[in-house]
Amino acid sequence: MEIDTILLFLALPLAIGITPSESLNALTSLFSLIKKVLPGKSFYGRGPESGPQLFMTDDCAAEQGALAKVWSM
């Protein structure tokens, strides 16, 4: 008898932002605004200054650059 284990991860978006473009400046501004409004205990108590331990992005260099700029990754 074979038992299959199914892991289900539910994730809610931290924020949804609409920018005029996918430029480094636009995305940096968006992530900076998100960082500014996060509560002190966000990211499991690490706080908005430390930021998350993991980011999931596509291959957009501007997005990756903006995240690194805002959260010093």
Sequence and secondary structure as in RCSB ss.txt:
>XXXX:A:sequence
MEIDTILLFLALPLAIGITPSESLNALTSLFSLIKKVLPGKSFYGRGPESGPQLFMTDDCAAEQGALAKVWSM
>XXXX:A:secstr
             S     S   HHHHHHHHHHHHHHS TTTTTTTHHHH  S     S HHHHHHHHHHHT 
